[in-house]
Amino acid sequence: MQRMPIALDQLPDDVDALKALVAEQVARNEQLHSRVITLQEQLNLALARRYAASSEKLAPDQIRLFDEAEFEVQAGTPTEDETITVPAHTRSKRGRKPLPETLPRVEVIHELPDAERICPHDGNPLTEIGEVTSEQLDIIPAKIQVIRHIRKQYACRCGQCIKTAALPLQPIPKSLASPGLLAHITVSKDQDALPLYRQEKILQRIGVDLPRATLANWMIQAGILIQPVINLLRDRLLGYDILQMDETPVQVLKEPGKTAQSKSYLWLQRGGPPEQSVVLYDYDPGRGQEVPKRLLAGFTGYLQTDGYDGYNAVVAINNLTHVGCMAHARRKFDEAIKAQGKKQPASKAHRGLALIRKLYRVEKQARKLTPEERHAHRQRHALPILDELRSWLDE
């Protein structure tokens, strides 16, 4: 309980008692000062989240505040004792890239009219001596057609045997949708981010009336049809020993037992062999620990997630190695910098963010390497940075 201020005429005359009061006041002032700093940092962070740019990148000028050479040297830039072999001067040809040779070519011949094939100097007819060729890229708008299935019928003279040719298996029986149309609608929606209501308008422009409710029903049926493929992908995903997982909120309209404003979740999983990774999405109304327990049943190895504690149960049950996320760690350093305010000198948070920036640069260099080359590149360049980051945090 905080002591009330003492009036001057009530101060004790004893020196030791006065010293005790002074010491108590100093401690109280330090607590208040610490609280003021904390509240100011919270205010700075709140203002930054509301008004400042959301980027977590560290400006180069902030790195130079450390006055350390390693932060100035860009990855891949040679040091003084390295040499570079400069090839002979070559000049790349400017201009457009050639069109792919795999595209079909349609030749359009342009000839002079007969009246212009006469020389204006002596009146003799002109002779063809060559040609000048140029190419344009053309596109034919989506072609829609109707497939008529004509099933022949056969009968015997006896009048007791009639046979009809079987119709090939269809994705959705008794539906207007051919396999090609289903694939087009699915790719347009999921890969090209073209909502069903826009696809409905596009089809209407070419004279086909397909309500979005029909398209939505087809999407549901296609999802059921592809389930065996998803099962095989999940087997491959869980069969490898490294898996990344995250969840993101979505709003679902007219979900039983939930209001439209409540949150549901898409759970993302990425893993499998490096040369052929697997990405799977799963929907669930909740965010509880039962979801990752269900999705990761039988998985062993390394699980990389953010700091959400909903994964802790499956980590314990499956005896997994829980790996953190560098992007979330970087965010904490960035928030610490924003909380300090703009005019504060460089701090330990700046140094941490600069080291993480170097890690990201290493990853950018390794992006196009093979898995074996990427591992060697990380061991050579990223591991020393991680060791420095760990030792610095332990200081």
C-alpha angles and dihedrals in degrees: 000000000000115000118236117242115272119232116240093244090054097055113121120250093218112103095216091051090050091050090051090052092049092049090049091050092050091052090048091050091050090052091049091047091051090049092050091052091049092049091047091051091049090050092048091050092048091050091047092051091050104039111012128082113278094223116121094202118127116231116239091236090061091054092052090058088079091061089214121141096219091064091053096051111087117218109268094021110127120242124226095274095050124091131211125211108219113206123225114286109276126174120211118224113251126218139067122336113252116260115256113276090220092070115097116253125222112196118216112190117211115197134178115255114254091251091060096049091085122099109242090212105054104002095241119143116261120246124217109249104169145315142258114225128200131165135222128189113237132183132202112216118242111295116218123194142169119244110212112203108207110190112197118223125213131196139184124235088241089071093226101091124064122164130185125201111254121249113237115254111278128207092232113020117228090010132129090227117103120200089256094053092048091051091048094051093046095048092045092053103039103029102029096034092235108153120222093248090059092047087051090057092046091053091047090057090061093046103263120123110206113156116222089241088064091047090049091052090051090052090054091049091048090052089056092048093053095050094102089057090049090051091054091048090051091052089054091045094052093040093069122074100231123067134168121205138181139158130218129192123247133178118234121196120224095004111167113258095004135090121238090248094057122099129250124179143235111208115208123202126185126180144095128114114346093234092053110021124188126224119192132178123205128186124217131164091225143049100215128132091258091075098061089040088058097042095046098044107146096010120134130179133046123354118193117199142141121265096284109133093212088091095056094087096055090044090057096042096047093036090236128173104242112217123194130226120251092205091061092045090051090052091061092054090048092051090050090054093048091048091056093060132235100283098051119112122251112290140187088275089063090052092050092049091049092053091049089050089057089052090054090051090054090051091050090054092049095049096098098038126104117258091259093047091045091054092050091046092052093047090053101041111015100042095063090050092051091048090052091048092051094047091047092051090051092056 
